[in-house]
Amino acid sequence: MPTAIPLGLPLVSRRLARPSPRPSLRPGSAEDAAAVRHISSQSLLDGGRELVIQHQGSEYHLRLTRNDKLILTK
């Protein structure tokens, strides 16, 4: 007989529920943390709601949604 799952609880695999260690670019390198640039989304969008990023001949659109989420599409 199948096990009943209470409504309202997300179905999450046990494998996915465990946190996994983040791989570093070069293990043990202190420069890795300093090499990553941090830029605020407000600075990138500069008051707008969409930004076009050109990468290797393609255009990517970074959009700010009504719910203040970021979506990147090709």
DSSP file (Angstrom, degrees, kcal/mol; ACC not computed):
  #  RESIDUE AA STRUCTURE BP1 BP2  ACC     N-H-->O    O-->H-N    N-H-->O    O-->H-N    TCO  KAPPA ALPHA  PHI   PSI    X-CA   Y-CA   Z-CA
    1    1 A M              0   0    0      0, 0.0     2,-0.0     0, 0.0     0, 0.0   0.000 360.0 360.0 360.0 132.9    0.0    0.0    0.0
    2    2 A P        -     0   0    0      0, 0.0     2,-0.3     0, 0.0     0, 0.0  -0.305 360.0-110.5 -66.4 149.0    1.5    3.4   -0.9
    3    3 A T        -     0   0    0      1,-0.1     2,-0.3    -2,-0.0     0, 0.0  -0.624  31.3-119.3 -79.3 135.6    2.4    5.8    1.9
    4    4 A A        -     0   0    0     -2,-0.3    -1,-0.1     1,-0.0     0, 0.0  -0.569  22.3-153.3 -76.4 136.7    0.2    8.9    2.2
    5    5 A I        -     0   0    0     -2,-0.3     6,-0.0     6,-0.0     4,-0.0  -0.954  21.4-118.6-111.8 123.3    2.0   12.2    1.8
    6    6 A P    >   -     0   0    0      0, 0.0     3,-1.1     0, 0.0     2,-0.1  -0.319  33.0-111.2 -60.3 140.0    0.5   15.2    3.6
    7    7 A L  T 3  S+     0   0    0      1,-0.2     0, 0.0     3,-0.0     0, 0.0  -0.393  98.8  36.3 -69.1 148.7   -0.6   18.0    1.2
    8    8 A G  T 3  S+     0   0    0      1,-0.3    -1,-0.2    -2,-0.1     0, 0.0   0.276  89.1 109.0  93.0 -11.1    1.4   21.2    1.3
    9    9 A L  S <  S-     0   0    0     -3,-1.1    -1,-0.3    -4,-0.0     2,-0.1  -0.858  71.3-120.2 -99.6 132.5    4.7   19.5    1.9
   10   10 A P        -     0   0    0      0, 0.0     2,-0.8     0, 0.0    -1,-0.0  -0.390  20.3-120.6 -69.7 145.4    7.2   19.6   -1.0
   11   11 A L        +     0   0    0     -2,-0.1     2,-0.4    -6,-0.0    -6,-0.0  -0.785  42.1 173.4 -85.1 113.9    8.4   16.3   -2.4
   12   12 A V        -     0   0    0     -2,-0.8     2,-0.1     3,-0.0     5,-0.0  -0.985  31.3-124.7-128.3 129.5   12.2   16.4   -2.0
   13   13 A S     >  -     0   0    0     -2,-0.4     4,-1.9     1,-0.1     3,-0.2  -0.439  20.0-128.7 -65.9 142.0   14.6   13.6   -2.7
   14   14 A R  H  > S+     0   0    0      1,-0.2     4,-1.0     2,-0.2    -1,-0.1   0.873 110.9  56.0 -60.9 -35.4   16.8   12.7    0.3
   15   15 A R  H  4 S+     0   0    0      1,-0.2     3,-0.3     2,-0.2    -1,-0.2   0.894 110.9  43.3 -62.9 -39.7   19.8   13.0   -2.0
   16   16 A L  H  4 S+     0   0    0      1,-0.2    -1,-0.2    -3,-0.2    -2,-0.2   0.754 105.4  63.7 -77.8 -24.7   18.8   16.6   -3.0
   17   17 A A  H  < S+     0   0    0     -4,-1.9    -1,-0.2     2,-0.1    -2,-0.2   0.749  86.1  85.1 -73.8 -22.8   17.9   17.6    0.6
   18   18 A R  S  < S-     0   0    0     -4,-1.0     2,-0.2    -3,-0.3    -5,-0.0  -0.624  86.9-117.2 -81.0 134.5   21.5   17.1    1.8
   19   19 A P        -     0   0    0      0, 0.0    -2,-0.1     0, 0.0    -1,-0.1  -0.477  28.3-148.8 -68.4 138.6   23.8   20.1    1.3
   20   20 A S        -     0   0    0     -2,-0.2     2,-0.1    -4,-0.1    -4,-0.0  -0.835  23.3-101.0-107.4 148.0   26.7   19.3   -1.0
   21   21 A P        -     0   0    0      0, 0.0    -1,-0.0     0, 0.0     0, 0.0  -0.390  36.7-118.0 -66.6 143.0   30.1   21.0   -0.7
   22   22 A R        -     0   0    0     -2,-0.1     2,-0.2     1,-0.0     0, 0.0  -0.689  26.7-128.3 -82.3 126.8   30.7   23.8   -3.1
   23   23 A P        -     0   0    0      0, 0.0     2,-0.2     0, 0.0    -1,-0.0  -0.491  20.4-140.5 -72.9 144.1   33.6   23.0   -5.4
   24   24 A S        -     0   0    0     -2,-0.2     9,-0.0     1,-0.1     0, 0.0  -0.662  17.0-120.5-100.2 162.0   36.3   25.7   -5.7
   25   25 A L  S    S+     0   0    0      1,-0.3    -1,-0.1    -2,-0.2     0, 0.0   0.942 106.9  11.3 -66.0 -47.7   38.1   26.7   -8.8
   26   26 A R  S >  S-     0   0    0      3,-0.2     3,-2.2    -3,-0.0    -1,-0.3  -0.910  93.9-123.1-131.7 104.4   41.5   25.8   -7.4
   27   27 A P  T 3  S+     0   0    0      0, 0.0     3,-0.1     0, 0.0    -2,-0.0  -0.155  92.8  10.9 -52.7 132.8   41.3   23.8   -4.2
   28   28 A G  T 3  S+     0   0    0      1,-0.2     2,-0.6     2,-0.0     0, 0.0   0.468  90.9 135.3  83.3   1.0   43.1   25.4   -1.4
   29   29 A S    X   -     0   0    0     -3,-2.2     3,-0.7     1,-0.2     4,-0.4  -0.752  40.6-164.4 -91.0 121.2   43.7   28.7   -3.2
   30   30 A A  T 3> S+     0   0    0     -2,-0.6     4,-0.8     1,-0.2     3,-0.4   0.727  86.6  66.9 -73.0 -22.4   43.1   31.8   -1.0
   31   31 A E  H 3> S+     0   0    0      1,-0.2     4,-1.9     2,-0.2    -1,-0.2   0.736  83.4  75.2 -71.3 -21.9   43.0   34.0   -4.2
   32   32 A D  H <> S+     0   0    0     -3,-0.7     4,-0.9     1,-0.2    -1,-0.2   0.913  95.2  47.4 -58.4 -45.8   39.8   32.3   -5.4
   33   33 A A  H  4 S+     0   0    0     -3,-0.4     3,-0.4    -4,-0.4    -1,-0.2   0.873 114.7  46.6 -65.2 -36.5   37.6   34.1   -3.0
   34   34 A A  H  < S+     0   0    0     -4,-0.8    -1,-0.2     1,-0.2    -2,-0.2   0.756 105.3  61.3 -76.6 -23.8   39.2   37.5   -3.8
   35   35 A A  H  < S+     0   0    0     -4,-1.9     2,-0.5    -3,-0.2    -1,-0.2   0.698  82.1  93.0 -77.9 -19.4   39.0   36.9   -7.6
   36   36 A V  S  < S-     0   0    0     -4,-0.9     2,-0.3    -3,-0.4    -4,-0.0  -0.646  71.4-142.3 -80.7 124.0   35.2   36.7   -7.7
   37   37 A R        -     0   0    0     -2,-0.5     2,-0.5     2,-0.0    -2,-0.1  -0.633   7.3-152.5 -86.1 142.8   33.6   40.1   -8.4
   38   38 A H        +     0   0    0     -2,-0.3     2,-0.4     2,-0.0    -2,-0.0  -0.976  18.3 172.3-116.8 123.9   30.4   41.1   -6.7
   39   39 A I        -     0   0    0     -2,-0.5     2,-0.1     4,-0.0    -2,-0.0  -0.999  30.4-122.8-132.2 131.4   28.0   43.5   -8.5
   40   40 A S     >  -     0   0    0     -2,-0.4     4,-1.8     1,-0.1     5,-0.1  -0.395  16.9-127.6 -71.7 150.0   24.6   44.5   -7.3
   41   41 A S  H  > S+     0   0    0      1,-0.2     4,-2.9     2,-0.2     5,-0.3   0.856 110.7  58.7 -65.0 -34.0   21.7   43.9   -9.6
   42   42 A Q  H  >>S+     0   0    0      1,-0.2     4,-1.7     2,-0.2     5,-0.6   0.884 105.5  49.7 -62.2 -37.7   20.6   47.5   -9.1
   43   43 A S  H  45S+     0   0    0      2,-0.2    -1,-0.2     1,-0.2    -2,-0.2   0.900 113.3  46.0 -67.6 -40.7   24.0   48.6  -10.4
   44   44 A L  H  <5S+     0   0    0     -4,-1.8    -2,-0.2     1,-0.2    -1,-0.2   0.933 118.2  40.5 -66.6 -46.6   23.7   46.4  -13.5
   45   45 A L  H ><5S-     0   0    0     -4,-2.9     3,-2.2    -5,-0.1     5,-0.2   0.722  90.0-154.3 -79.2 -20.9   20.1   47.3  -14.3
   46   46 A D  T 3<5S-     0   0    0     -4,-1.7    -3,-0.1     1,-0.3     3,-0.1   0.876  74.1 -42.0  49.9  48.0   20.7   51.0  -13.5
   47   47 A G  T 3 <S+     0   0    0     -5,-0.6    -1,-0.3     1,-0.3    -4,-0.1   0.298 120.0 107.2  86.8 -11.1   17.1   51.7  -12.8
   48   48 A G    <   -     0   0    0     -3,-2.2    -1,-0.3    -6,-0.2    -3,-0.1  -0.233  69.1-132.8 -90.1-176.6   15.8   49.6  -15.7
   49   49 A R  S    S+     0   0    0      1,-0.2    15,-2.7    -3,-0.1     2,-0.3   0.413  83.9  43.8-116.4  -3.1   14.1   46.3  -15.7
   50   50 A E  E     -A   63   0A   0     13,-0.2     2,-0.4    -5,-0.2    13,-0.2  -1.000  54.9-172.6-147.5 144.9   16.1   44.6  -18.5
   51   51 A L  E     -A   62   0A   0     11,-2.2    11,-3.2    -2,-0.3     2,-0.5  -0.999  16.5-143.3-136.0 136.0   19.7   44.3  -19.5
   52   52 A V  E     -A   61   0A   0     -2,-0.4     2,-0.5     9,-0.2     9,-0.2  -0.896  15.3-164.6-102.5 125.2   21.1   42.7  -22.7
   53   53 A I  E     -A   60   0A   0      7,-3.5     7,-2.8    -2,-0.5     2,-0.5  -0.939   8.2-149.2-110.5 125.2   24.4   40.8  -22.3
   54   54 A Q  E     +A   59   0A   0     -2,-0.5     2,-0.4     5,-0.2     5,-0.2  -0.837  23.9 168.9 -96.1 126.4   26.4   40.0  -25.3
   55   55 A H  E >   -A   58   0A   0      3,-2.8     3,-1.9    -2,-0.5    -2,-0.0  -0.952  64.6 -24.0-143.2 117.7   28.4   36.8  -25.0
   56   56 A Q  T 3  S-     0   0    0     -2,-0.4     3,-0.1     1,-0.3    -1,-0.1   0.870 126.6 -46.6  49.5  46.5   30.2   34.9  -27.8
   57   57 A G  T 3  S+     0   0    0      1,-0.3     2,-0.3     0, 0.0    -1,-0.3   0.451 120.1 102.2  82.1   0.3   28.0   36.3  -30.5
   58   58 A S  E <   -A   55   0A   0     -3,-1.9    -3,-2.8     2,-0.0     2,-0.5  -0.822  64.7-131.2-115.1 156.4   24.7   35.7  -28.7
   59   59 A E  E     -A   54   0A   0     -2,-0.3     2,-0.4    15,-0.3    -5,-0.2  -0.910  18.0-168.0-107.6 133.7   22.4   38.0  -26.7
   60   60 A Y  E     -A   53   0A   0     -7,-2.8    -7,-3.5    -2,-0.5     2,-0.6  -0.956  12.0-144.0-118.1 138.4   21.2   37.1  -23.2
   61   61 A H  E     -AB  52  73A   0     12,-3.2    12,-2.3    -2,-0.4     2,-0.7  -0.911   6.6-162.8-108.9 121.0   18.4   39.1  -21.5
   62   62 A L  E     -AB  51  72A   0    -11,-3.2   -11,-2.2    -2,-0.6     2,-0.4  -0.912  20.5-174.4 -99.8 115.9   18.6   39.7  -17.8
   63   63 A R  E     -AB  50  71A   0      8,-3.0     8,-2.3    -2,-0.7     2,-0.6  -0.885  23.9-141.8-118.4 144.3   15.1   40.7  -16.6
   64   64 A L  E     - B   0  70A   0    -15,-2.7     6,-0.2    -2,-0.4     2,-0.0  -0.915  27.3-146.0 -99.9 122.5   13.7   41.8  -13.3
   65   65 A T    >   -     0   0    0      4,-2.9     3,-1.7    -2,-0.6    -1,-0.0  -0.261  28.1-101.8 -83.8 172.5   10.2   40.4  -12.7
   66   66 A R  T 3  S+     0   0    0      1,-0.3    -1,-0.1     2,-0.1    -2,-0.0   0.760 124.9  55.5 -62.8 -24.8    7.3   42.0  -10.8
   67   67 A N  T 3  S-     0   0    0      2,-0.1    -1,-0.3     0, 0.0     3,-0.1   0.169 122.0-107.4 -94.3  17.7    8.2   39.8   -7.9
   68   68 A D  S <  S+     0   0    0     -3,-1.7     2,-0.3     1,-0.2    -2,-0.1   0.846  75.3 137.1  58.8  38.2   11.8   41.1   -7.8
   69   69 A K        -     0   0    0      2,-0.0    -4,-2.9     0, 0.0     2,-0.4  -0.804  51.1-126.5-106.6 154.5   13.3   37.9   -9.2
   70   70 A L  E     -B   64   0A   0     -2,-0.3     2,-0.4    -6,-0.2    -6,-0.2  -0.863  22.2-172.0-103.2 136.3   16.0   37.8  -11.9
   71   71 A I  E     -B   63   0A   0     -8,-2.3    -8,-3.0    -2,-0.4     2,-0.5  -0.996   6.3-162.2-127.6 129.9   15.5   35.7  -15.1
   72   72 A L  E     +B   62   0A   0     -2,-0.4     2,-0.3   -10,-0.2   -10,-0.2  -0.961  18.9 171.0-112.8 120.4   18.3   35.2  -17.6
   73   73 A T  E      B   61   0A   0    -12,-2.3   -12,-3.2    -2,-0.5    -2,-0.0  -0.907 360.0 360.0-127.7 156.2   17.2   34.0  -21.1
   74   74 A K              0   0    0     -2,-0.3   -15,-0.3   -14,-0.2    -1,-0.1   0.404 360.0 360.0 -93.4 360.0   18.9   33.6  -24.4
